[in-house]
Amino acid sequence: MFLNLNREQLHALDAAKQAFGPMLEGLVKYSIPITLVTFVLGLIIALFTALMRISTSKVLRSIARVYVSIIRGTPMIVQLFIIFYGIPELGRL
């Protein structure tokens, strides 16, 4: 049966719980909420960009086209450097 564990197996489970407990706690506290928030924000940005792309206004379509070409045209590492190093520098101005 699945729950028929001996002492050695219980000790191994306890050791795994002690080893991975803090990591799983951090996962639940930080990683999952951050993932959900960024997913929702990305969905909102994508929705507005899509609406701008199908708009009849040339200005809105152009803004959306430029935004998409910048996001698609720059490597992710460059975007991360701009976010983590460039944006804090703007706060110092």
CORGIDA-V950931 format. One record per residue. N is the residue number from 1. RES is the residue in three letters. OMEGA is omega in radians with two decimals (NA if undefined). Layout:
BEGIN
n=[N	N]
res=[RES	RES]
omega=[OMEGA	OMEGA]
END
This chain:
BEGIN
n=[1	2	3	4	5	6	7	8	9	10	11	12	13	14	15	16	17	18	19	20	21	22	23	24	25	26	27	28	29	30	31	32	33	34	35	36	37	38	39	40	41	42	43	44	45	46	47	48	49	50	51	52	53	54	55	56	57	58	59	60	61	62	63	64	65	66	67	68	69	70	71	72	73	74	75	76	77	78	79	80	81	82	83	84	85	86	87	88	89	90	91	92	93]
res=[MET	PHE	LEU	ASN	LEU	ASN	ARG	GLU	GLN	LEU	HIS	ALA	LEU	ASP	ALA	ALA	LYS	GLN	ALA	PHE	GLY	PRO	MET	LEU	GLU	GLY	LEU	VAL	LYS	TYR	SER	ILE	PRO	ILE	THR	LEU	VAL	THR	PHE	VAL	LEU	GLY	LEU	ILE	ILE	ALA	LEU	PHE	THR	ALA	LEU	MET	ARG	ILE	SER	THR	SER	LYS	VAL	LEU	ARG	SER	ILE	ALA	ARG	VAL	TYR	VAL	SER	ILE	ILE	ARG	GLY	THR	PRO	MET	ILE	VAL	GLN	LEU	PHE	ILE	ILE	PHE	TYR	GLY	ILE	PRO	GLU	LEU	GLY	ARG	LEU]
omega=[-3.05	-3.07	3.13	-3.07	3.07	-3.07	-3.12	3.12	3.09	3.10	3.11	3.10	3.12	3.11	3.10	3.12	3.12	-3.10	-3.04	-3.12	3.13	3.13	3.12	3.09	3.08	3.10	-3.10	-3.08	-2.97	-2.98	-3.11	3.10	3.11	3.11	-3.14	-3.14	-3.13	3.07	-3.14	3.11	3.09	3.11	3.12	3.12	3.13	3.13	-3.13	3.10	3.11	3.11	3.09	-3.13	-3.13	-3.14	3.07	3.13	3.13	-3.13	-3.14	3.11	3.13	3.11	-3.14	-3.14	3.12	3.12	-3.12	-3.13	3.09	-3.12	-3.13	-3.02	3.14	3.10	-3.11	-3.13	3.09	3.10	3.11	3.09	3.12	-3.13	-3.01	-3.11	-3.08	-3.10	3.08	3.09	3.09	3.12	3.14	-3.10	NA]
END
